[in-house]
Amino acid sequence: MPDPRAQRYAQALALYERNDPGAAALFESLLAEDPAHVAARYKLANLRKEAGALDAAMAGYTEVLRRDPAHAEAMNNLGAVLQMRGDNAGAENYYRRAIATNPGLAAPAANLGRLLQTLGRIDEAARVFSDALERGLDAGLFGHLLDAASGHGSARAPVSYVRETFDAFAAGFEQHLVGELRYEVPRRLAALVLGDNEGGEGRRFDILDLGCGTGLVGDALGAVAASLVGVDLSPKMLEEARRKGRYSALHEADILEWLVSAPRDRFDLVVAADVFIYIGELERVFREVARVLRKAGKFGFSVETCVDAPWRLLPTGRYAQSDGYVLDLASRNSLRIGGRVPVEIRGGVPGMLYFAEKC
Ligand SMILES: C[S@@+](CC[C@H](N)C(=O)[O-])C[C@H]1O[C@@H](n2cnc3c(N)ncnc32)[C@H](O)[C@@H]1O
């Protein structure tokens, strides 16, 4: 005879993994009957954290740790909640405890190193990343973070780094970026590429969204799309975009690999919102974007800005490009820059929006 509580937990877990909002109520009802169900309590705290209910998330993780003091994932996530609330010392303490409790867990090492980087403690961050590499943790992820901390990096972020970063971030992405950091790049890029929508009110476009993530560009441009194709490396981000039902096709692929195999003259608009922060050197991307655009087709994209090099890997693990580099790339690829607007990309990070037209 199957245990009804185990069945209910399995059902709640299936909803949780599909990001179905019904999961929270099932975990709650399970906990009402069985308050000692630590796994249900932990998942419920995760749902609270992703929904931005930080007090409830903190209370949940604290209770998990009271019942199971060696729950390293709860320590890590409690650290993340404290960091979101601005308590960096508390966050550092919990990340370190999580690493000491389970040195095989990647998340607290990545979180601790990133926190130390943002606090300017770059040498300590580098040590956290190199220790993680020595323990045999993900070489793509920690190799890239170590490169960033030591200031010399490869021309783009490794596939595994991008995939893991965004798979982990997908469920809370819009709440964090749009809700907390007032992220507006997709909406503003859409306004820039559409301009006065020459060709009339009813004109529809074939649109390519590079690094589409959860589909915020689709939200902004869906109404003028004849077709809307999204490409992204993160399956979890793509799942969120798929749920919105705006895209005619979504491809799990690297931008450059996908572009190289796409037909020439296929799109009227190509958009890359907050994606070139993961690709430093953009030579081949620009060449391929120009190839897939129709004549007079438009390309809207954003970059974080740097001034002292064509492109640079920053201690944050993201890339920045200089205005001169972008203008040079555009002119060498028959892309006439029609507009550029300085912006705050997210939470005070300086950047630039560009709009170019294929000559
Ligand atoms: C900061 S998010 C922006 C998402 C979306 N464009 C928006 O503005 O909301 C960056 C996205 O680019 C994707 N990405 C980064 N590098 C990529 C690459 N080389 N190929 C495909 N997708 C990539 C990530 O998986 C992530 O979903």
The ligand as an SDF file (V2000), in Angstrom:
LIG
                    3D

 27 29  0  0  0  0  0  0  0  0999 V2000
   20.7960   38.3450  -18.5880 C   0  0  0  0  0  0  0  0  0  0  0  0
   19.8890   37.1190  -19.4500 S   0  0  0  0  0  0  0  0  0  0  0  0
   18.8990   38.1250  -20.5470 C   0  0  0  0  0  0  0  0  0  0  0  0
   17.6950   37.3860  -21.0720 C   0  0  0  0  0  0  0  0  0  0  0  0
   16.7880   38.1990  -21.9780 C   0  0  0  0  0  0  0  0  0  0  0  0
   17.4330   38.5670  -23.2100 N   0  0  0  0  0  0  0  0  0  0  0  0
   16.2880   39.4200  -21.2520 C   0  0  0  0  0  0  0  0  0  0  0  0
   16.6830   40.5270  -21.6160 O   0  0  0  0  0  0  0  0  0  0  0  0
   15.5050   39.2610  -20.2970 O   0  0  0  0  0  0  0  0  0  0  0  0
   21.1080   36.4280  -20.5640 C   0  0  0  0  0  0  0  0  0  0  0  0
   20.5830   35.2100  -21.3050 C   0  0  0  0  0  0  0  0  0  0  0  0
   21.5000   34.9020  -22.3520 O   0  0  0  0  0  0  0  0  0  0  0  0
   21.7000   33.5070  -22.3960 C   0  0  0  0  0  0  0  0  0  0  0  0
   23.0390   33.2950  -23.0010 N   0  0  0  0  0  0  0  0  0  0  0  0
   24.2200   33.7730  -22.5800 C   0  0  0  0  0  0  0  0  0  0  0  0
   25.2130   33.3960  -23.4200 N   0  0  0  0  0  0  0  0  0  0  0  0
   24.6230   32.6680  -24.4130 C   0  0  0  0  0  0  0  0  0  0  0  0
   25.0920   32.0340  -25.5690 C   0  0  0  0  0  0  0  0  0  0  0  0
   26.4020   32.0470  -25.8910 N   0  0  0  0  0  0  0  0  0  0  0  0
   24.2200   31.3830  -26.3700 N   0  0  0  0  0  0  0  0  0  0  0  0
   22.8850   31.3490  -26.0350 C   0  0  0  0  0  0  0  0  0  0  0  0
   22.3740   31.9570  -24.9460 N   0  0  0  0  0  0  0  0  0  0  0  0
   23.2200   32.6090  -24.1400 C   0  0  0  0  0  0  0  0  0  0  0  0
   21.5780   33.0610  -20.9500 C   0  0  0  0  0  0  0  0  0  0  0  0
   21.2580   31.6880  -20.8370 O   0  0  0  0  0  0  0  0  0  0  0  0
   20.4620   33.9700  -20.4490 C   0  0  0  0  0  0  0  0  0  0  0  0
   19.1940   33.3950  -20.6040 O   0  0  0  0  0  0  0  0  0  0  0  0
  1  2  1  0
  2  3  1  0
  2 10  1  0
  3  4  1  0
  4  5  1  0
  5  6  1  0
  5  7  1  0
  7  8  2  0
  7  9  1  0
 10 11  1  0
 11 12  1  0
 11 26  1  0
 12 13  1  0
 13 14  1  0
 13 24  1  0
 14 15  1  0
 14 23  1  0
 15 16  2  0
 16 17  1  0
 17 18  1  0
 17 23  2  0
 18 19  1  0
 18 20  2  0
 20 21  1  0
 21 22  2  0
 22 23  1  0
 24 25  1  0
 24 26  1  0
 26 27  1  0
M  CHG  2   2   1   9  -1
M  END
$$$$
